[in-house]
Amino acid sequence: DSRSRGAEAYGETDLFRLARVDSRFGSLALFHSLGYVDATYRGGPALGNAVEFAPDWNLRTGLSYVRGLVSLTLQRTDVSHQFTDASNTPQTIDGNQGRIPAYQVWDLTASVRHRIW
């Protein structure tokens, strides 16, 4: 028996628009997304432990440039630690169970769309 509850917030602003840059140069958006989840076991032998593969925090921050049919996005994701099992094992010798430390991922995405007549 487990319970998961949380909240997520997202914000985005166009930096070119704020600086009153001519729209023909496209848009440059700064964005942030923050998610919090409290996922814990409410009964059984894992009572009070964190639910496996459920990090408490997930933060995404990035910049996205769009002009016409071309877009480019750079994003950083930060994820808090999590466990691989309901027992919340700190670490096992074989590495199959245990705590997954917090980590960051950088992602660069580019796309060019084309029109189909």
TIDRENTI-632091 format. One record per residue (C-alpha): x, y, z; residue number from 1. Coordinates in pm, 1 decimal. Example, Ala and Ser with C-alpha at 12.3 -4.5 7.8 and 13.67 -1.06 7.14 Angstrom:
<fikes>
FIKE,X,Y,Z,num
FIKE,1230.0,-450.0,780.0,1
FIKE,1367.0,-106.0,714.0,2
</fikes>
This chain:
<fikes>
FIKE,X,Y,Z,num
FIKE,0.0,0.0,0.0,1
FIKE,159.2,327.4,-109.1,2
FIKE,60.7,689.0,-151.1,3
FIKE,200.4,934.7,-403.6,4
FIKE,126.3,1302.5,-397.1,5
FIKE,300.7,1599.6,-542.1,6
FIKE,296.0,1921.8,-733.8,7
FIKE,443.2,2059.4,-1052.8,8
FIKE,508.6,2414.2,-1163.7,9
FIKE,607.3,2543.2,-1507.5,10
FIKE,708.9,2886.1,-1626.3,11
FIKE,824.1,3020.9,-1960.6,12
FIKE,910.0,3362.7,-2095.0,13
FIKE,1020.5,3483.8,-2438.1,14
FIKE,1339.5,3681.0,-2377.9,15
FIKE,1330.0,3844.9,-2722.9,16
FIKE,977.9,3967.7,-2660.0,17
FIKE,1078.2,4104.7,-2317.2,18
FIKE,1369.7,4291.3,-2478.5,19
FIKE,1138.5,4410.1,-2760.1,20
FIKE,1352.2,4241.4,-3026.9,21
FIKE,1187.7,4240.9,-3369.9,22
FIKE,984.9,3920.5,-3416.5,23
FIKE,1154.1,3849.4,-3750.0,24
FIKE,1451.2,3725.6,-3544.1,25
FIKE,1230.9,3452.5,-3396.9,26
FIKE,1181.8,3378.5,-3030.3,27
FIKE,1415.2,3281.3,-2746.8,28
FIKE,1226.2,3117.3,-2462.5,29
FIKE,1365.1,3049.3,-2116.5,30
FIKE,1171.6,2777.8,-1934.6,31
FIKE,1167.9,2603.4,-1597.1,32
FIKE,971.1,2303.9,-1477.9,33
FIKE,984.5,2180.7,-1118.8,34
FIKE,814.5,1864.5,-999.1,35
FIKE,793.9,1732.5,-644.4,36
FIKE,658.7,1389.4,-551.3,37
FIKE,617.6,1239.9,-204.2,38
FIKE,577.0,865.7,-269.8,39
FIKE,589.4,648.5,41.7,40
FIKE,466.6,310.3,154.5,41
FIKE,178.2,328.9,402.2,42
FIKE,167.5,-35.4,505.2,43
FIKE,342.7,-370.4,500.3,44
FIKE,709.8,-443.8,558.4,45
FIKE,816.3,-129.0,367.6,46
FIKE,609.1,106.1,588.2,47
FIKE,751.8,459.3,573.4,48
FIKE,1000.4,383.3,294.4,49
FIKE,1017.3,567.0,-34.5,50
FIKE,851.4,403.1,-334.4,51
FIKE,1113.5,267.2,-574.6,52
FIKE,1206.0,467.3,-886.1,53
FIKE,1020.5,774.2,-754.6,54
FIKE,1263.5,1065.2,-707.6,55
FIKE,1144.7,1349.4,-484.6,56
FIKE,1255.9,1628.8,-719.0,57
FIKE,1274.8,1674.4,-1094.0,58
FIKE,1390.8,2011.7,-1228.7,59
FIKE,1413.1,2102.7,-1596.6,60
FIKE,1564.3,2428.0,-1716.7,61
FIKE,1636.8,2533.1,-2070.9,62
FIKE,1645.9,2771.6,-2361.9,63
FIKE,1456.0,2724.9,-2685.0,64
FIKE,1515.0,2925.7,-3002.3,65
FIKE,1256.9,2913.8,-3282.7,66
FIKE,1267.9,3096.5,-3613.2,67
FIKE,1039.8,2990.2,-3893.1,68
FIKE,1070.7,2616.2,-3945.1,69
FIKE,1393.7,2581.2,-3743.2,70
FIKE,1414.3,2519.1,-3368.2,71
FIKE,1698.3,2453.8,-3125.7,72
FIKE,1655.0,2363.4,-2758.8,73
FIKE,1915.1,2316.5,-2484.3,74
FIKE,1777.1,2161.5,-2166.2,75
FIKE,1925.7,2049.8,-1835.1,76
FIKE,1741.5,1800.0,-1616.9,77
FIKE,1825.7,1747.8,-1248.9,78
FIKE,1680.3,1442.5,-1074.2,79
FIKE,1713.4,1374.1,-699.3,80
FIKE,1822.6,1038.0,-558.9,81
FIKE,1588.9,739.2,-563.8,82
FIKE,1584.5,373.9,-463.7,83
FIKE,1558.8,59.8,-676.6,84
FIKE,1366.1,-142.2,-419.7,85
FIKE,1090.9,-103.0,-159.2,86
FIKE,1336.7,-184.0,121.7,87
FIKE,1535.3,128.9,31.4,88
FIKE,1857.8,-70.8,34.5,89
FIKE,2155.8,168.5,50.8,90
FIKE,2370.9,-45.5,-180.1,91
FIKE,2441.4,-410.5,-262.6,92
FIKE,2775.8,-558.8,-360.3,93
FIKE,2648.9,-669.7,-703.2,94
FIKE,2490.9,-329.4,-771.9,95
FIKE,2149.1,-476.1,-858.6,96
FIKE,1976.4,-294.8,-573.6,97
FIKE,2038.2,26.3,-391.1,98
FIKE,2024.6,399.1,-396.3,99
FIKE,2056.2,573.5,-732.3,100
FIKE,2237.3,900.1,-664.7,101
FIKE,2107.5,1233.1,-790.3,102
FIKE,2210.6,1307.5,-1148.2,103
FIKE,2194.6,1564.5,-1426.8,104
FIKE,2135.1,1522.8,-1799.0,105
FIKE,2201.1,1778.0,-2072.8,106
FIKE,1997.1,1752.5,-2391.0,107
FIKE,2043.3,1942.7,-2716.7,108
FIKE,1766.6,1908.6,-2973.1,109
FIKE,1748.1,2062.9,-3319.0,110
FIKE,1475.0,2030.3,-3576.9,111
FIKE,1390.3,2157.5,-3920.7,112
FIKE,1033.7,2114.3,-4038.9,113
FIKE,927.6,2129.0,-4395.8,114
FIKE,596.0,2207.4,-4550.6,115
FIKE,407.7,1948.4,-4748.9,116
FIKE,187.2,2102.6,-5013.8,117
</fikes>
